[in-house]
Amino acid sequence: MTARPLPVPDEISAPYWAAAAGHVLAIARCARCGSFALPPDQACPHCRSTDPDYAFEPVSGRGTVRSWTVIRQSGLPGFASEVPFVLVDVELAEQPELRMIGRLLDGPAALEGPAALEGPAALDGPGEPPLRLGAPVRVGFEDVAPGVAIPAFTLAAAARPGEEP
Amino acid sequence: MTGRGFTARGKVAVVGYAQSAIQRHAGRPLGAITLETARAAIADAGLTNADIDGVVTSALFPTAGSHDVQDGVSSVPATWLAERLRGAGAGAGDAPRYVAGFHGIGQIPGMVGMAVNAVASGAADNVLVYRALHNPPGKYHANTMERAAGPAQWTAPQGFFGPLAMIGLPYTEYLQRYGARREAMAAVLVEARKNGARIPWSHWYKRPLTAAEYLAAPMISDPVCRYDCDIPVDGVAAFVLTSAERAADLPHRPVYVAGYASGLPATRRLPLHWPLDDIMDVGAETARRLWESSGVGPDEVDLPQLYDGFSPFVYFWLEALGFCPRGEAHRFVQDGRIDSDRPDALPVLSGGGALGNGRMHGIPQMLECYLQLSGRAGDRQRVGATVGLACHSSPHYGGAVVYTAEPRR
């Protein structure tokens, strides 16, 4: 079976992938303006500093779904055996418009009624698919090679009022 | 209008064209087809090769797959063509003096803008503008990458790859936000293919599509199905641009460039991440720049040729250009309101678009504006059209050109 493409850590991104290997989502934060940056560009995407001196800071891993697509044909090696799979466009909780794209590990069943799912996502109201705009997600990780884990997402139960999710 | 008005408005005209057959696989090198098409366009304009002192294109080979970029085979840069344009015995002193390529997204308005600037500035008198597109053997977007370096590390290991996933995300956002159904898009596909079926050089000539066929097509990247995406082809189109003064002495009725604009988002995103709000917010600025550049407003446009390489772009352009409110395009396209055969409709795909011709980027939109406004559309000629608008790519990264039958000032 062909393997999925593996990330090549570089001068900027190495701490991101090192943290991911330990199942920690650590996002680059600009030392000049304090904003999170994904991807961490050569110039900070917020203050445009060319010396952002990023520090990778663990984040909550919580976010909300802004959109999704179900991949039924993938041009990449290693994904042929994975289709159909769901990609979600997630806004992370730490900063408005801090967006990240990853697989939704719940799979296409998340687009069917709640009965198709087990676990916390199934507790939502009847009839509505658990995957919808604004649905809460948490980061998860796929171990794809020794020492390499890829961030992904899973549906999280919606927080009740006054309760920390 | 003060300050930002386009000083070349109405001073540059399209005076000739040629369009090759649009085929899945031409069976001949793309460079040879490009040279023939270029020479045909020059002759059509009533000029000779020696008259052409400017050559402009956008040479991008728009595949996400691991296909070689080979000049003359899968891509035809302006230098490649310029080196071969002259007849035997021509020396270096005969070479075109302005040879340039557009490097951004929205290649057709981008390269037309460069050609207009060259003519208006005197950098060249007569500019050949062309686009050559190639369909390689094998799957168009198949990639064998084992390692994802640079920008791809943030997307490919996660399975986010290629333009179908790219457009699937904002299309889902659109459907969910506005309560639209993907069935509504059948009206767009049926219209594009109806018009493409009437165009002899189209890949889809004599092959219209029914709504039932559209809705039965397999999904590729939900909610994008096979027919929401233009089909990859081999094909070349070429145009000649010159000054309005010289155009008056040439055989065909000139079509004038009133203005052009492109967009560029300020927000940094992951590669190929095109959220709906980026598309529409930046698209509104693209439209504002277009009206400012051209001195034309949306109410004056007879032929808004919207880009449709992916069908949701038709919705996005309809709304960005102000032809309907945001979130309403999926309703606007129903009930014959974009049917080019109805005199009261907005003919946004009368040239068949990319969905009705094949993956020619924004060429079908530009060609339809040229053919209709120059009175050269033959059986498809529309009466009374004087202002055309040709879009390409997305409203936030692409752009558009406004063409007029009479020079605007």
Interface residues (C-beta under 8 A of the other chain):
Chain A: A3 R4 P5 L6 P7 V8 P9 D10 S13 W17 A37 L38 P39 D41 P45 R66 S67 W68 T69 V70 I71 R72 Q73 S74 G75 L76 P77 F79 E82 F85 L87 D89 E97 R99 M100 I101 G102 R103 R132 L133 V144 I150 P151 A152
Chain B: A64 G65 K139 H141 A142 N143 T144 M145 E146 R147 A148 A149 G150 P151 A152 Q153 W154 T155 A156 P157 Q158 G159 F160 F161 G162 L164 A165 G168 L169 P170 Y171 T172 E173 Q176 R177 P218 M219 I220 S221 D222 P223 V224 T267 R268 R269 L270 H273 P275 L276
